[in-house]
């Protein structure tokens, strides 16, 4: 009896995985209900729930109480192998774009302090929304020393879908970066609208300081990621 049940729930799991991999079931699609799968495979409720639990634990499905079980969205995985998130997503096959929310010269004593600068230092603040396959996945806010970005460079940034590609041409590409990870609620309603989330949404928050080859800070930035689309993978070797 045990072997039959194992075969049955494994069959359900494999069939659903095959349908996801073939594109028959797409991210966000609702999977058949327990009652439908019970009749389809001739199994008990326990067997169907076992299959669902395995698929949920494996990251293939997620459940919403009262609504059903759905195919998970494919997450952007940050493997921390590049200072450019854009380059990593391109390698994963995503179609990327940017919507600029503003590029302006500002004075921000708190950010200037973070960058080790005098509090009156003029900074350029660049706000942008990262799109992947037309889905808004992140809201970036970056600060640079104003004198490092002339008007020509700013125009190039506006036309590009990768900030760091422009910076590389201007010899402002970071040699190394420090990133701090946390969970932070988004309280800015405009950012919430861009990311299509509700106010107070617990985003995956990344604070980033970028350095050049002489260890000078060239950028201070922070990003609100839609946590449903973003994850980090780190390899640790003993």
N, C-alpha and C positions, 0 to 999 in steps of 0.2 A: 504493500500500500504506500509506504514512504517513497519508494522509487518512482511510483506512478505520479505522485504529487510533485516530486521534484522535477520530473520530466515535463509535467503540465505547466508549472509556473515558469520553468526555463523556456518553454516553447512560447509562452505569452511574451516574456521579456525579449527573446530573440526576434520575434515577429515585429514588436514595436520598435526595437532598435533598427531593424532592417528598413522599416518604413521611414524612420527619421533620416537614416543615411541616404536613402534613395530620393528624399525630398517629398515623398508622399505626405508625410507629416512634417509641417514646418514649425519653426519657433512661434510659440503662442497658440498653436492649434490645440483644441480640446480633444483628449483621448476618449474613446468609448467608456461608458459608465461601467461600474462593477456588474450590474445586472445584465448588460449587453454582452460583456466578456464571459460571464458565467454561462450564458446560453450558447455563445459562439464556440467555446472550448469544452463545454460540458464539465465544468469544474465547480468547486465550492467557493463561497465568499472568501474563506481563509486563503485559498490558493491565489485568487486574484489579488487580494491585499498583499500577499507575500511578493508577488511580481511587482506591484506598484511600489512597495517599500524599497525593493532592491533597485528599481529604476530611479526612484527619488534620491536614494543614497548615492547612486552612481552619477547623479547630475543630469540625467536625461529628462526627468519630469519634475514638476512641482505641483502641490495641491493647494487649492483654495477652498476652505470650509464653506459648504453650501453651494459651491459653484462647480466643482469637479477637479479633474487632473489635466494638466497642460504640459506641452513640450517646452522645455526651458529655452531661453535665449542663448545664443552662442556668445560667450564672453570673450572680450579682448584680454589676452593673457600677457602681462608684462613680465618678461623673463629677466629684466635688469641686465641685458647684454649690450644696450646702447643708450646713450644720453638722449636720443631722439625717440619719443613714443611714436611719432609719425613713421619712422623707418621700420620699427618693429611691427606695426600694424600692416604696412605695405607687404612685408614678408609673409604675413598671415593671410594675405589675399583680400584685404578690405579695400573698398573704394572710399577714399578720404576727401574731405573738403573742410573749409573753415568759413564761418560767418563772423565778421568782425563787429564787435559791439562798441569799439572806440579805440582811438590812438590819440593820446593827448599828453602835453607836458604838464607835470604836476610838481607840487612840493608835498612830501609826505615824510615828516620827521621820524616817524616810527620805522618806516621801511628804510630810510637812509641810515638809521642806526643799525638795522639788521645787516646792511651792506658795508658797515664800517666807514660811513661817510659823514661829512658835516650835515647837520639837520637842514640847512638851507639849500643843499645840493639839488639842482634841477634834475628831475627824472622824467623818463618817458614811460607812461603806463599803457600797456597793450592788453585789451580785453577781447577774448575771442571764444567762440563755441566750436568745439571739434565735432564733426559729423563723420560717422562710419556707416557706409551703405545707407546714407541719408538719415540715419538715426542720430539724434544729439546724445553724445556720450560723456562730454566733459565741458566744463567752463573754466578757461585758463585766464589768470591775471598775472602779467609779467611786468617787472620794472627794470629799466636800464638807465644808466647814466646818460643824460640828455646829449652831452657832447660826443658820445659814441655813435649816435644815430642821426645822421644828417637827413635832410628832406628827401634826397634821392633814395636812400636806404629805406626810409619809411614808405615811400611809394612802392618800392619793390615788395616790401612786406605785405602791403595791402593787396597786391596782385597775386601773391603766392599762397599755396595751401600748406606750406611748411615754413614756419618761422626760422627754424635752425638751418635750413638750406640757404636762406638769404644770409644769415649770420656767418655761415661758413665761408661764403664768398667775400665777406668783409673782414675776415680774420677775427671774428668775435665768437667763434664756435667754442663751447666749453671743452676743456680737457678732462675735467671730472666734475661730478656733482654730488651734493649731499641731499638726501631726501628723508623727510620725516613723515610717517604715516599715522593717521588717526581717523576716527569717525566724527564728523561734525555736521550738525544740523544746518540746512540752508535757510537763512532767515530773509535773504534778499528776494523779494517777490519777482523781480525781473529775471534773476538767474533761474528761479523755479520755472518761470514761463519758458525760458529757452530750453531747459532740460526736460520740460513736460512732467514735472513732479509737483507735489503739494508743498506749501510752506511748512518748514520744520522737517523736511525729508532728511533722514540720516545718510549723508553722502560719505563716500570714501574720499578723505581729504589728504592731499599731498602738498607739503611745504618743501620748496626746492631752492637750494642755493647753488649757483653754477660758478665755476672757477676757470680761469685761463691757465696757461702753462707756467705762469709765474705766481700762481696761487692768489691772484687778485679776483675779487668777486665781480663778475660781469652781469649777473642777473639774479634777482630775487623774485620768486614766483610762488603762487599757490593755485591749486586746482581742485574743483569740486567734481568728482567723478560720479556718474550714475552707477551705484554699486551693483545693479542688476547686469551691467555690461562689462564690468572691470574686475580683474583679479591679478594677483601677483604670484609668480612662481620663482622660488629661490633654491638653487642647488647648494648644498653644504657638504663639503668633503672633510672626512676625519683626518 
